[in-house]
Amino acid sequence: MSRHYVPTKYLSYSTSETGSLVIYNTLNGAICAVPPGQAAYVKGALKRSARHRAPLEGILQDLSEGGFLIPEGTDENELRHLQYLRKYDDHSLRLIVMPTEACNFRCTYCYESFERGKMPPELREGIKRFVATQSRLEQFDLSWFGGEPLLAADVVVELTQHFHIYCQSHGIRFSSSLTTNGSLLTPDLAEQLLPYGLSFLQITLDGVEEEHDKRRVPIDGAPSFRRIMDNLRYLKSTSYPFVVSLRHNFDPEGLRRLEEFLQLLAQEFGGDPRFTTSFYAIGTWGGANDDRLEVCEQDSAYQAVMRARRLATEAGLRNTFVLESLQPNGVVCYAANPRSFVIGSDGQVYKCTVELDYHDRNIVGRLHPDGSMDLDWRKVALWCETNGLEEGKKCSTCFFSPSCYGAACPKDWMDSGDCHCPTEKVTIRETLQLIQLEATMPEADGVSAGLQCTRG
């Protein structure tokens, strides 16, 4: 054991408006607020050139326990690598199931083709049998995606209830999440899902009523905002321990009424920590309207997201993914997880919900009714090992790499040889200030967030 301690290289910090020093260790996810009176001392103790003789005492011992000070000579690259290898553990499984690829909306920025309909009964049985073959399973996460998954509500109910009961009887931790436009999430349907492990819902509201109804348009052209709000109000009236992420996709025009929109959300859902917010800049994601979309440039999108998060917090609304994003592997794309698969309504298996069958590299296998899954492991490896950690790439020496491992979006790496850094990394100082501000707010029960992707 070394007789000296030095600062970890996986360190970032920010000074809050009150003078507190917020320090963050990306290797273990530890975040600590240092009172103003000790901030200068701690900042000096964590300088890159600092070296402290053991035994440590007082606040230096606290910094050591948080991983901010480590024994001199510690191979942190090896620790990061060992942490990276945990993703190959076969004790967990995530299935992102598309019960139908049809949708009752035609959002202006959507990239999907809606070619396939409802999943047939034999494939539902195939999913049940596939999960039953996972003999070492300890954690199963079932995510619902589409299209609009609730167009096949019977499939969602059947499999959610089945796996809730199955996992209970086999000692497996189970969680379910749902990405939905919210228009079909009636009180009756909610009562068939929430008692059975549905703990996370992502529902999109693209601004105040007029703005939302311009962008998220049902096939019949009718307004959708009020119907969604009615369903959200019912969820609020219940006592179930869920989290709803109210997702807001914005463009430059929508940003002009952002504060008005957040005040509306605060009036409806402020004070209920189950309702949270998330913000994403609309992009050209491969849809038919890409040429006609007005989108934010990348740098301005980063700043717009942070401004929206700050305004939401000041309005009394929590941000969905910020704290989770700062944990180890917090912003690694689900497609980079070798134990995560997207199952299309026809049994085709993908890695990425954006690419689907638009590119052959994303068609990694097929699920059969007997529960067998044929996989092309070369394609799976392409998604799981394409990242920025190779020597010479920008992520290999980055302080934020234990959170994203250069795999925030494998698709970007394959498409362009580069990948935009996560918002939390680019705006780390503002993000740490935001976390301290949120620390004074009531927290929701601990549930894991569901499917998250900047593209929807």
WOLIN-V970731 format. One record per residue. RES is the residue in one small letter. PSI is psi in radians with two decimals (NA if undefined). D_FIRST is the distance of its C-alpha to the first C-alpha in Angstrom with 1 decimal. Layout:
[[RES	PSI	D_FIRST] [RES	PSI	D_FIRST]]
This chain:
[[m	2.26	0.0] [s	2.56	3.8] [r	0.06	6.5] [h	2.67	8.8] [y	2.52	10.1] [v	2.82	13.0] [p	2.52	15.9] [t	2.61	16.2] [k	-0.20	18.9] [y	1.13	20.6] [l	2.44	22.0] [s	2.73	25.6] [y	2.85	27.4] [s	2.59	31.0] [t	2.19	32.9] [s	3.01	35.4] [e	-0.40	38.9] [t	-0.03	38.1] [g	-0.06	35.4] [s	2.62	32.4] [l	2.08	29.4] [v	2.04	28.7] [i	2.60	25.3] [y	2.26	24.5] [n	1.96	21.5] [t	-0.36	23.1] [l	-0.59	20.3] [n	-0.03	20.4] [g	0.10	23.8] [a	2.35	22.7] [i	2.32	25.4] [c	2.41	25.5] [a	2.12	28.4] [v	2.22	27.6] [p	2.64	30.7] [p	-0.65	32.6] [g	-0.35	31.9] [q	-0.01	28.1] [a	-0.81	28.5] [a	-0.72	28.6] [y	-0.80	25.5] [v	-0.71	23.4] [k	-0.72	24.9] [g	-0.67	23.8] [a	-0.37	20.3] [l	0.17	20.2] [k	2.60	21.8] [r	-0.56	20.5] [s	-0.03	20.0] [a	2.58	18.2] [r	2.18	14.9] [h	2.30	13.7] [r	2.38	12.0] [a	2.68	10.0] [p	2.56	11.3] [l	2.61	13.3] [e	2.83	16.8] [g	-2.34	19.9] [i	-0.46	20.4] [l	-0.66	17.1] [q	-0.69	15.5] [d	-0.74	18.2] [l	-0.62	17.3] [s	-0.76	13.7] [e	-0.50	15.2] [g	-0.02	17.7] [g	0.11	15.3] [f	-0.51	16.8] [l	2.32	13.7] [i	2.73	10.6] [p	2.34	7.2] [e	2.35	8.7] [g	-0.08	9.3] [t	2.29	9.7] [d	1.57	12.9] [e	-0.48	15.1] [n	-0.67	18.1] [e	-0.71	17.0] [l	-0.72	16.3] [r	-0.73	19.8] [h	-0.75	21.3] [l	-0.66	20.2] [q	-0.68	21.7] [y	-0.69	24.8] [l	-0.28	25.3] [r	-0.37	25.8] [k	-0.27	29.3] [y	0.06	30.4] [d	2.27	29.9] [d	0.32	33.4] [h	-0.15	33.1] [s	2.75	34.6] [l	2.41	37.8] [r	2.18	39.7] [l	2.21	43.3] [i	1.86	45.3] [v	2.32	48.8] [m	1.65	51.9] [p	-0.39	54.7] [t	2.66	57.1] [e	0.10	57.0] [a	2.84	60.0] [c	2.57	59.9] [n	0.03	62.4] [f	2.78	61.2] [r	1.29	61.6] [c	2.53	59.1] [t	-0.46	59.8] [y	0.16	56.4] [c	2.58	55.9] [y	-0.05	54.9] [e	2.81	55.9] [s	-0.28	59.0] [f	0.62	59.8] [e	-0.50	61.2] [r	2.53	60.3] [g	-2.55	61.4] [k	2.50	60.2] [m	2.24	58.0] [p	2.81	60.2] [p	-0.65	59.8] [e	-0.53	58.8] [l	-0.55	55.7] [r	-0.74	54.7] [e	-0.62	54.8] [g	-0.69	52.8] [i	-0.76	49.9] [k	-0.77	50.0] [r	-0.65	50.0] [f	-0.82	47.1] [v	-0.64	44.8] [a	-0.37	45.9] [t	-0.17	44.6] [q	1.45	41.0] [s	-0.37	40.0] [r	0.20	36.3] [l	2.29	37.0] [e	-0.43	35.3] [q	2.18	36.0] [f	2.14	39.3] [d	2.13	40.2] [l	1.99	43.9] [s	2.40	45.0] [w	2.30	48.6] [f	2.96	49.8] [g	-2.60	53.1] [g	-2.78	55.7] [e	1.84	56.2] [p	-0.51	54.8] [l	-0.02	57.1] [l	-0.33	60.1] [a	0.95	59.1] [a	-0.59	58.2] [d	-0.60	59.2] [v	-0.79	56.6] [v	-0.80	53.9] [v	-0.82	55.0] [e	-0.89	55.4] [l	-0.62	51.9] [t	-0.84	50.1] [q	-0.69	51.7] [h	-0.85	51.3] [f	-0.49	47.5] [h	-0.82	47.0] [i	-0.76	48.8] [y	-0.83	47.2] [c	-0.66	43.6] [q	-0.76	44.3] [s	-0.29	45.7] [h	0.17	42.9] [g	0.55	39.9] [i	2.30	39.0] [r	2.31	38.0] [f	2.39	40.8] [s	2.64	41.4] [s	2.48	44.2] [s	2.76	44.9] [l	2.13	48.1] [t	1.98	49.0] [t	2.69	52.6] [n	-0.18	55.2] [g	-0.16	55.9] [s	-0.44	59.7] [l	0.07	60.0] [l	1.25	57.5] [t	2.83	60.2] [p	-0.73	59.7] [d	-0.75	60.8] [l	-0.71	58.3] [a	-0.69	55.5] [e	-0.28	56.3] [q	-0.14	56.0] [l	-0.78	52.4] [l	-0.61	50.5] [p	-0.08	50.6] [y	0.61	49.2] [g	-0.01	45.8] [l	1.90	46.8] [s	-0.17	44.2] [f	2.29	44.1] [l	2.33	47.2] [q	2.07	47.5] [i	2.26	50.9] [t	2.28	52.1] [l	1.99	54.2] [d	0.91	55.0] [g	-2.97	56.2] [v	2.96	59.2] [e	-0.87	61.9] [e	-0.71	63.9] [e	-0.79	60.9] [h	-0.84	59.4] [d	-0.30	62.8] [k	-0.53	63.2] [r	-0.58	60.0] [r	1.56	59.7] [v	2.08	63.1] [p	2.77	64.3] [i	-0.64	66.5] [d	0.01	69.5] [g	-0.04	68.8] [a	2.69	68.7] [p	2.62	66.2] [s	-0.30	63.0] [f	-0.87	61.3] [r	-0.65	63.1] [r	-0.75	62.7] [i	-0.76	59.0] [m	-0.69	58.8] [d	-0.74	60.9] [n	-0.65	58.4] [l	-0.68	55.5] [r	-0.62	57.3] [y	-0.78	57.7] [l	-0.74	54.0] [k	-0.55	53.4] [s	-0.22	55.9] [t	3.02	53.9] [s	0.24	51.0] [y	2.57	48.9] [p	1.09	45.2] [f	3.00	45.3] [v	2.27	44.2] [v	2.13	46.8] [s	1.97	45.6] [l	1.74	48.7] [r	2.35	48.3] [h	1.95	50.1] [n	2.17	50.8] [f	2.68	52.1] [d	3.07	54.1] [p	-0.64	55.2] [e	-0.75	58.3] [g	-0.49	56.5] [l	-0.43	54.1] [r	-0.42	57.2] [r	0.40	57.5] [l	-0.82	53.9] [e	-0.67	54.0] [e	-0.74	57.2] [f	-0.76	55.5] [l	-0.60	52.4] [q	-0.66	54.7] [l	-0.82	56.5] [l	-0.69	53.3] [a	-0.69	52.3] [q	-0.68	55.7] [e	-0.71	55.6] [f	-0.06	51.9] [g	2.47	50.2] [g	-0.21	48.8] [d	1.79	48.1] [p	-0.09	44.4] [r	-0.32	45.3] [f	2.11	46.9] [t	3.03	44.7] [t	2.61	45.4] [s	2.61	44.3] [f	2.32	45.7] [y	2.40	46.2] [a	2.28	48.3] [i	2.39	51.1] [g	3.08	50.8] [t	1.62	52.9] [w	0.17	51.5] [g	0.22	54.1] [g	3.00	57.0] [a	-0.41	60.7] [n	0.18	60.7] [d	-0.72	57.9] [d	-0.34	60.4] [r	0.00	61.8] [l	2.42	58.6] [e	2.05	57.6] [v	2.78	53.8] [c	2.45	51.2] [e	2.75	49.5] [q	-0.85	45.8] [d	-0.73	44.7] [s	-0.49	47.3] [a	-0.74	46.2] [y	-0.86	42.6] [q	-0.64	44.1] [a	-0.71	46.7] [v	-0.79	44.2] [m	-0.68	42.1] [r	-0.76	45.4] [a	-0.74	46.5] [r	-0.73	43.2] [r	-0.81	43.5] [l	-0.68	47.1] [a	-0.77	46.5] [t	-0.77	43.9] [e	-0.45	46.2] [a	-0.05	48.9] [g	0.32	46.9] [l	2.36	45.8] [r	2.70	42.3] [n	2.36	41.1] [t	-0.97	40.4] [f	0.00	37.5] [v	-0.93	35.7] [l	-0.73	32.8] [e	-0.62	32.4] [s	-0.41	32.4] [l	0.00	29.2] [q	2.78	27.3] [p	2.32	25.5] [n	0.25	28.4] [g	-0.52	30.7] [v	0.42	33.2] [v	2.26	33.0] [c	2.49	36.6] [y	-0.52	37.7] [a	-0.35	39.2] [a	-0.04	35.8] [n	2.05	34.9] [p	-0.17	35.8] [r	0.48	36.7] [s	2.24	39.1] [f	2.52	42.8] [v	2.21	45.9] [i	1.98	49.0] [g	2.91	52.3] [s	-0.25	55.4] [d	0.12	56.7] [g	-0.08	53.6] [q	2.48	52.3] [v	2.29	48.5] [y	3.04	46.8] [k	-0.66	43.4] [c	2.32	44.6] [t	-0.17	47.1] [v	-0.76	48.3] [e	-0.59	49.1] [l	-2.19	50.5] [d	0.34	53.0] [y	-0.30	53.7] [h	2.33	51.6] [d	-0.54	51.3] [r	-0.37	47.5] [n	-0.19	47.1] [i	1.66	49.3] [v	-0.09	46.6] [g	-2.90	48.5] [r	2.42	50.9] [l	2.37	50.9] [h	2.75	53.7] [p	-0.45	55.6] [d	0.02	54.2] [g	-0.05	50.7] [s	2.60	49.6] [m	1.99	47.9] [d	2.21	48.4] [l	2.45	45.7] [d	1.72	45.5] [w	-0.36	41.8] [r	-0.71	42.1] [k	-0.71	43.3] [v	-0.79	40.7] [a	-0.58	38.0] [l	-0.73	39.7] [w	-0.58	39.1] [c	-0.35	35.6] [e	0.06	34.2] [t	1.85	36.1] [n	-3.01	33.8] [g	0.36	32.4] [l	-0.17	29.0] [e	2.56	30.4] [e	2.29	29.3] [g	-0.34	31.6] [k	2.76	32.6] [k	-0.44	32.1] [c	-0.28	29.7] [s	-0.49	27.1] [t	0.23	25.4] [c	2.45	26.7] [f	-0.42	24.7] [f	-0.05	26.8] [s	-0.55	26.3] [p	-0.29	24.3] [s	-0.64	27.4] [c	-0.32	30.1] [y	0.51	28.5] [g	0.28	31.6] [a	0.62	33.7] [a	-0.50	35.5] [c	1.60	38.7] [p	-0.57	38.8] [k	-0.74	42.6] [d	-0.78	42.3] [w	-0.76	40.2] [m	-0.60	42.8] [d	-0.71	45.7] [s	-0.05	44.8] [g	0.20	41.6] [d	2.95	39.9] [c	2.31	38.9] [h	2.41	39.3] [c	2.63	36.1] [p	2.59	36.0] [t	-0.71	37.6] [e	-0.57	34.5] [k	-0.80	32.6] [v	-0.60	35.6] [t	0.69	36.2] [i	-0.66	32.6] [r	-0.81	33.4] [e	-0.62	36.6] [t	-0.74	34.9] [l	-0.65	32.3] [q	-0.70	35.1] [l	-0.71	37.1] [i	-0.70	34.4] [q	-0.67	34.3] [l	-0.72	38.1] [e	-0.39	38.1] [a	-0.33	35.7] [t	-0.07	38.8] [m	2.68	40.9] [p	2.45	41.3] [e	2.64	39.3] [a	2.84	40.6] [d	2.65	39.4] [g	1.85	36.5] [v	2.61	38.0] [s	2.51	36.9] [a	2.65	38.8] [g	-2.70	41.0] [l	2.24	42.0] [q	2.28	41.5] [c	2.46	42.6] [t	-0.37	43.9] [r	-0.08	47.1] [g	NA	48.1]]
